[in-house]
Amino acid sequence: MLKIPAVYLEHIGDEDKPINSIVIAASRPNERELGCAAHRLWISPEVFLVRDEELAHVNKLLKVTKPSGNGAVDPGEFRYVLVSKPGAVESGILDRTQSHDIFAALATYFDGRQSELHEHLASISERF
């Protein structure tokens, strides 16, 4: 069971140019939780630790997005797993447009808050 509140973002499109999985959490998930959140092998997940209120904002951004990706090999598709509290897990697939919009919104939000996370999210957003 996933216990650590976190957002897991796994790139599922375009295997020629994979993007490392991203974890945004208030505390570091253990290896077992990292493995449970992904449906395929994680390629060196990038774990970013944020404050509780920042994680709540990330959750809010994802909850207003309606998943619409179909799991096809679209270079911009991401699977997300959202753990808002122990045992409360939501997941879905974001299509190319949704992925771009989420990463751009997250990069904007973390600008001035977490420079490393901001830069990482901005570079992903620019790829699509």
C-alpha positions, 0 to 999 in steps of 0.5 A: 500500500502506498502510504507517503503522500506524493505525486508520481509521474511516469513517462509512458510515451516515445521509448527512444527519448524516455524521461526519468520518472518524477516523484514530488513528495513531502518526505522520501518514499521508500523503494517499495513504494517507488516500485508500487507506484509504477507499472513498469520499471522506473528509470532512476526516478528523480525525487523532489522533496517539497513542503506539505502546502506545496504538495497540496498545490500539486495535488490540486493541479492534478485533480482539476485535470481530467485524464484523457490519454489512451496509453498509445505511444505518444511521446508526451504521455505520462501516467500519474499516481497521486497519493493524497493520504495513506490508502487514497490513490488516484491514477490516470494518463495525461495526453501530450497537451495535458502533460505540457500544461501540467508541467508548465503550471508546476514549473511556474508554481515552483519558480522562486520556491524550488529552483532545481524542481522548477528547472527540471519541470520547465525543461520537460514542458519545453520538450513537448 
